[in-house]
Amino acid sequence: MPDHVAKNREYWNRIASEYQKEHETQLGIVEPTWGVWAIPERELGLLGDVAGKDVLEFGCGGAQWSVALARRGARMTGLDLSDEQLRHARELTTREGVSVTLLQGSAEAVPLPDASFDLVFCDHGAMTFADPYKTVPEAARLLRPGGLFVFNMATPWLYVAIDKATDRVVPQLLNDYFSLHRVEEDDGSTSFNLPYGEWIRLFRRSGLVVEDLVELRPPEGATTTYEGYAPLEWARKYPAEHVWKVRREAR
Ligand SMILES: C[S@@+](CC[C@H](N)C(=O)[O-])C[C@H]1O[C@@H](n2cnc3c(N)ncnc32)[C@H](O)[C@@H]1O
């Protein structure tokens, strides 16, 4: 197991219970929402109709998204690295009486056959914490031809504007954009991102075609349980999160 995967598993095992408690009001199972300011999928329509589709959540955490999509008729698999996050996921799926296949593993090497899914997606899941040079080809491998890969994560803008001394997002560009790849966080986790051109080249090399890049802009007065991610005023001016929507070529 690569060291960042071991560190991230330890990190998520350590914070899982506190994380679930802190964000339970925001992590909806009735109306799934994207990101830090909870923008409803109903408004963005990024996943389309999931009924009857085989869907993989790539870093499912407590499986709130998986439960919501299973209720919309998807055949759901929730993959996660953390035993503790999966324990919360198991509790939720049992309590809600919803069928979701929960699988422990890393999104960098998923123990499932090629072309198993119509849709692979995550909302700040494995695409934040695993190496995109591994996860992007892995998602492409797991998708059927014509299948969709949709994921929300922090933007490169956010990484460039973090003041490392205070861990705050500021209105200045402070950090190197071009060397963006692996970031060792102060909390012991490791996160990943890439410059925009590098994302696009990686998608193309993996047989994925870009359909959209949706830059999430929270509405005025939006609230969040993720205080400290970025000031609302900043996120209204610059994109703090974005959703890539890419499709596997229909060969
Ligand atoms: C922020 S949570 C995302 C889940 C949910 N959407 C949410 O917002 O709570 C990130 C999840 O990614 C998982 N994760 C981190 N690295 C992973 C990897 N390499 N493979 C699969 N899951 C991973 C963590 O265990 C954690 O449950």
The ligand as an SDF file (V2000), in Angstrom:
LIG
                    3D

 27 29  0  0  0  0  0  0  0  0999 V2000
  -14.9230   13.7100    2.5160 C   0  0  0  0  0  0  0  0  0  0  0  0
  -15.2450   11.9780    2.4980 S   0  0  0  0  0  0  0  0  0  0  0  0
  -16.3110   11.8270    1.0850 C   0  0  0  0  0  0  0  0  0  0  0  0
  -17.5670   11.0940    1.3830 C   0  0  0  0  0  0  0  0  0  0  0  0
  -18.8190   11.9530    1.3370 C   0  0  0  0  0  0  0  0  0  0  0  0
  -19.1330   12.4040    0.0070 N   0  0  0  0  0  0  0  0  0  0  0  0
  -18.6640   13.1370    2.2770 C   0  0  0  0  0  0  0  0  0  0  0  0
  -18.5650   14.2700    1.7840 O   0  0  0  0  0  0  0  0  0  0  0  0
  -18.6280   12.9210    3.4770 O   0  0  0  0  0  0  0  0  0  0  0  0
  -13.7390   11.3150    1.8090 C   0  0  0  0  0  0  0  0  0  0  0  0
  -13.7190    9.7840    1.8150 C   0  0  0  0  0  0  0  0  0  0  0  0
  -12.7110    9.3340    0.8920 O   0  0  0  0  0  0  0  0  0  0  0  0
  -12.2020    8.1410    1.4380 C   0  0  0  0  0  0  0  0  0  0  0  0
  -10.9020    7.8420    0.8080 N   0  0  0  0  0  0  0  0  0  0  0  0
   -9.7150    8.4540    1.0140 C   0  0  0  0  0  0  0  0  0  0  0  0
   -8.7660    7.8850    0.2420 N   0  0  0  0  0  0  0  0  0  0  0  0
   -9.3850    6.8910   -0.4620 C   0  0  0  0  0  0  0  0  0  0  0  0
   -8.9300    5.9280   -1.4070 C   0  0  0  0  0  0  0  0  0  0  0  0
   -7.6520    5.8760   -1.8050 N   0  0  0  0  0  0  0  0  0  0  0  0
   -9.8330    5.0570   -1.9090 N   0  0  0  0  0  0  0  0  0  0  0  0
  -11.1340    5.0820   -1.5080 C   0  0  0  0  0  0  0  0  0  0  0  0
  -11.6090    5.9650   -0.6130 N   0  0  0  0  0  0  0  0  0  0  0  0
  -10.7500    6.8630   -0.0980 C   0  0  0  0  0  0  0  0  0  0  0  0
  -12.0960    8.4320    2.9160 C   0  0  0  0  0  0  0  0  0  0  0  0
  -11.9650    7.2500    3.6870 O   0  0  0  0  0  0  0  0  0  0  0  0
  -13.3840    9.2030    3.1660 C   0  0  0  0  0  0  0  0  0  0  0  0
  -14.4120    8.3580    3.6090 O   0  0  0  0  0  0  0  0  0  0  0  0
  1  2  1  0
  2  3  1  0
  2 10  1  0
  3  4  1  0
  4  5  1  0
  5  6  1  0
  5  7  1  0
  7  8  2  0
  7  9  1  0
 10 11  1  0
 11 12  1  0
 11 26  1  0
 12 13  1  0
 13 14  1  0
 13 24  1  0
 14 15  1  0
 14 23  1  0
 15 16  2  0
 16 17  1  0
 17 18  1  0
 17 23  2  0
 18 19  1  0
 18 20  2  0
 20 21  1  0
 21 22  2  0
 22 23  1  0
 24 25  1  0
 24 26  1  0
 26 27  1  0
M  CHG  2   2   1   9  -1
M  END
$$$$
